[in-house]
Amino acid sequence: MRPIILLLLVTAAGAAIVAGCSEDNKVPYFTRLHADNYCGVAPMLVEMTAVATGGNPFEQPTGGNSYLEMSWDFGDGNSTAGSSIVYHTYDLPGLYKVTVIAKDKDGDTSDPPGEMFIEVRNDSLTIHAFGQIAGEEITTATTCEDIQFSVLASACGFDTEFGDYFRFLYTWELDDEAQTVYFGRNPIHAYAQTDTGQHNVKLTLVDPSRSITREDVVTLSVVQAEADLEVRKTVDNENPSRDDVITYQVVLLNNGPADCGTIQVTDQIPAFLTFVSADPSKGTYDPDSGIWDIGNLRSGNNVRLFLSAAVDTSGISRTNTAGVSRTNRCDPNSGNNSDQARITINP
């Protein structure tokens, strides 16, 4: 009798468990979405797979897709329903949001729906070549002004800003009077005074690993801009003695007619003097390199630099020179770009 009662209790408990579990109707949810290609060139055939779980666990404990109805929206105006594996061809370039919804036999749908993005391009590699000054892209430049040429590339799996640009080969052909050619991503070029007018700079970029060649053209209008820079140099004591401190004065004048946006003057303290101090009216002076970095100077203006140094020796005569070492303007009169001051040190 007791075995029969025990069997009835076990059976009743099992029935209760079954009844309880059958009431636990789970809403479908996605565990994995996959496309065999997330980026490519139109027309682009993509295989997409959606793996979901949910539904009645007793009828399908593993939540297999065969018990779920899949509805796909491919993001380009097309859709389909039925299978968890679908194939779709994208005919036009664009970034497409793919949405898939799983529905079980009770009508419950996945929340949230599954989503992924497919990027379709016109070309496997596109480039944009440009000229820039001080980091700004330009279409107009002046003669004698440094222009940095550069290029941005766009491709699947390639970061346009931080990608490996060393993988490419570059040839820049300039149609200037010298027929200049550069290699490398970022050449710097200044057009000569005779190179005014419109210029087309042709870039040929090669991706050897993929056997791809692309071309782009930078069009620049180059105008004449001249500034007559003049340097004057004096010293407060032409006949110092050992251990005296002397002060050189360097004056830079912009006689025009154009303003200058980038100017450097080099005045290196000679070996027989020890640098004491520098006092520029504009910009900064580096005693190690001897470069006075002035920056911009408008037409008709001038700036001054006072350099103080201690005399280390005696009984010699030496000349110290200051001269323009960098400018972004053509100078029609380079004969006054430097000046000298001579000292004779007492015995």
C-alpha positions, 0 to 999 in steps of 0.5 A: 500500500505504501509504495502505491501512495508514494508513487501517486505523490511523486506523479502528482508532484511531477504534474504540478511541476509540469503545470507550473513550467508550462505556464512560464511562457518566455518572450523570445530574445536574440542571442546572436546576430551575424552578417558574412559581410558588414561592409562592401561595394554595391551590388553587395550580397549579404548572408544574415543569420539570427539566433534567438531563444524563447517560446515554450521551453517544454516544446522546445527547451533549447529555444531553437529557431525552428519554433520562432518566426523571423521577420526581417527589415533590410533597411532599404525598403525590402523585407522578408519573413520566415527563416533565421538565415536570409540572403539580400542584395544591396544595389545602392550605396548607403548605411543600412540598419537591419532589423529582425523580430522573432515571434513565437507560436503564442504571438510574443515578439522579441523586445528589443528587436535585433539590429545590425548595420550594413555599409555599402560603398561606391568604391573599395577605396576613395581618396581626398587630396588637399593642400593646407596651411596651418592645418586649414584646407586651402584653395588659394595660396601665395608665392613663397608660402609653405603649403603642406599637401595631404590625403585622406583615404576611406575603405572598409576596415580602414580608419580614415583619421588613424589608419595605416597610411604607410601601406600606400605609395604616393606620387605628387606631380606639381605643374609648376615651372620646375615640374616638381615631383614629391613622394610621401603622404605630406610633402611641403612645397612653396611656389616660386615668384614665377609660379602665379596662376592656377595649378593642378597638383595630381596625386597618384596613390597605390595600395600594393597589397590590394593592387589598387591605384587611385588618383585625385587632383588638388586645384590651387590659385597661387597669387603674388605676395611680396614683402621686403624684409629688412634686418638692422643690427647694432651693438652697444659697445664695440670695444668691450673688455673680458667679462664685460656684458654687451647688448646687441640690438636686432631690428626687423622691418617689414617694408611691404607691400604685403603682410607676413604671417611666418617670420624667423630671424636667426642670430646665433651667439658666437662661441667667445660670448656667453648668453645672458638674456634675450628681450624680444618685443614680439615672439620668442628667442631660443639661445640654443638654436639662435632662432627668433620666432616672430610670427606675423608682421604687418606691412610697415611695422617693425620688431626688436630683439635685445641680446645680452652676452658676457665676453669670455676672451680678450684681444680678438675681433669678431663679427656677429650676423643676424638674418631672416631664415624663414618667411612665407612671403617672397622678398623682392630685395634679399640684399637687406635680409641680414646685417652684422655688428663687429666688436673688437675685444680689448687685450 
